[in-house]
Amino acid sequence: MSRFRHVIPESPEAAGPPPQRRKPTAAPLLIMGLILVALNLRPPIAGFGPLLSQIQAELGVSAAVLSLLTTLPLLCWGILAPLAPLLSRRYSNETIILFATALIGLGSLFRTGATLNVILIGTVLVGAGIALNNVLLPSLIRRDYPTRVGPMTGLYTLAVVGGAALASGVAVPLMTALGGAWRSSVSIWTLLAVVGVLAWLPAVFGRQTHTRAAIKGGPSVWQNPYALSVTLYMGFQSLVFFTWLTWLPKVLQDEGFTAAQAGLLLAFANVVQLPFTLAVPVLAARPRLLVPLAVVTALISSAGITGLLFAPLTPLPWLLMMGIGAGSTFPLALMFIAVRAANLAQVPQLSAMAQGFGYALAATGPFLFGALHDKAGNWHAPLLFLLAMTGLVLITGVAAGRTMGR
């Protein structure tokens, strides 16, 4: 039987040398730290979408240039993701996660700068911090919770998506409450990063540290027959999500909705994801459900984008479908990484590959969407582009989910 059919956690003996022990952190405290760190992975990006009109008006830039505020973090996720497994050879995952979360806070502060250049520097810092945590947090879950990968992945994705929903929902109300300045709204995410850093300190100083796993004779990630399909699935589903996360408020405002209404509708599309981020990883732990999940969730996303294309004035049902799709495909992508890695040591390698190449691919989405709008002068061509990308989500999901023969 092929070793890559469906991977289960290996025995402790296969995972390399035993960890060096410290006094372990209480599990609830560790889980709380993980949740609060994960909450920081989307607000610096999701909190910008509802404010794009105000930012564009003040900075006086085109839609394509404006999309850099979302595209640059994705590029950082792609370029810097391979650094995570390299750094983990010298430092513990817990220490790197602490540093990365602090970097997110510093970048969020820079994103309140007076000029576009300063804002872009902050955007790169935010992207770098998120890139490291994107890779290491799922790997830590597979390492520390080998028999509960599905539920813990669900909890992690719930926090990630919940952070995006929170940011998109409060961006405009915060701006209004803090005097009408978009920078005041953006600055709040620096405080969230500080909370994440403080919550993660017990994980660094109060629990066991792990030596680098050294699984002898294990296959290279480049030999994993699922590596390409898992990477492309991560890329295309991320491209679809981050494109509409960036541009949905602008699309709705151009259809006559106010900035506050558009922000609430974006928050709705994020909130409806939450139950699916919990349920899908649990279902995806069953190998026979991987392909059906990939097909159904891609079709639901396609239906939502099609509805928004032809009936934008009644957005609620379409945003419901888009939210269900996004809330399902992201945790499914993480589960593909967990179950298609050949062993524990290959998890961060496959994660770095999938998120590195995948997010580099995803970074083209917001830019192309904005550029298509600049050229066409409407949102029809960009939405058709997004629909085509959802078709590729379906194709790559089937490839990643199917069981290979001998």
Beta strands, then each sheet from edge to edge (+ up, - down):
end
